Amino acid sequence: MTVPVFLADPADLARARFVLGGSEGRHAAAVRRLRAGERLDLTDGAGAVAECVVLAAGKDSLEVEVVGRRDVPAPRPRLVVVQGLPKGERGELAVEMMTEAGVDVIVPWAAARCVTQWKGERAAKSLARWRSTAREAGKQARRFHLPEVTGPATTAGVAALLSAAALGVVLHEEAAAPLSGLEPPGEGDIVVVVGPEGGIADEELAAFRAAGAVPTLLGPTVLRTSTAGVAAAAVLQARTGRW
């Protein structure tokens, strides 16, 4: 059985014994129904891991003992995906799959042709859902470095990310170079831009080219915006040796 992963406060991870409470403790005790003697791993989401054994289970908490500690280094190079805002729940689907595939940073992008627009209270709620999805998917995937979901980026902000990247890539259906043919860097950031359902506007593509990004093709078929990011991540994970 796979050892489950839960989030814990960094201060608790340094203790020999402590009580895992709050939402994580409630999920471990009431949903996963962990009992005395069972194993679990606790992490701060930034690479610190405490290997624990359950001493006692309460209604909504666990008393645990730390039996081992380790620090998991962050993978290199760092993989950043700029995701054009999809319609409906496809945004959470994209975040979930990219988290499972190991994407390190997810950047919501309000592209010119996005049908969905994050404004006001809706923006805050949508961003919170993306972050919650990344957190839960990261635990399910046993990631000890949870992905960062940044605030929404403008096109100018995306261009700045591409300028600072070790490799900047724009997925585009009219590109000639395949993504699998690029030589990835060993360090720094690989930034991949995924357009929305309506595609990337000409002026956006021009700005990204000017920032040093390379238009690339994933393959002969056209993927949805919610699946293109995870497909690109899989290609780059294999090319960089992270997989």
Secondary structure, DSSP 8 states (H G I E B T S, - for coil): ----EEE--HHHHTSSEEEE-HHHHHIIIIIS---TT-EEEEE-SBSEEEEEEEEEE-SS-EEEEEEEEEE----SSEEEEEEE--STTHHHHHHHHHHHTT-SEEEEE--TT-S----HHHHHHHHHHHHHHHHHHHHHTT-SB--EE---B-HHHHHHHHHHSSEEEEE-TT-SSBGGGS---SSSEEEEEE--TT---HHHHHHHHHTT-EEEB--SS---HHHHHHHHHHHHHHHHT--
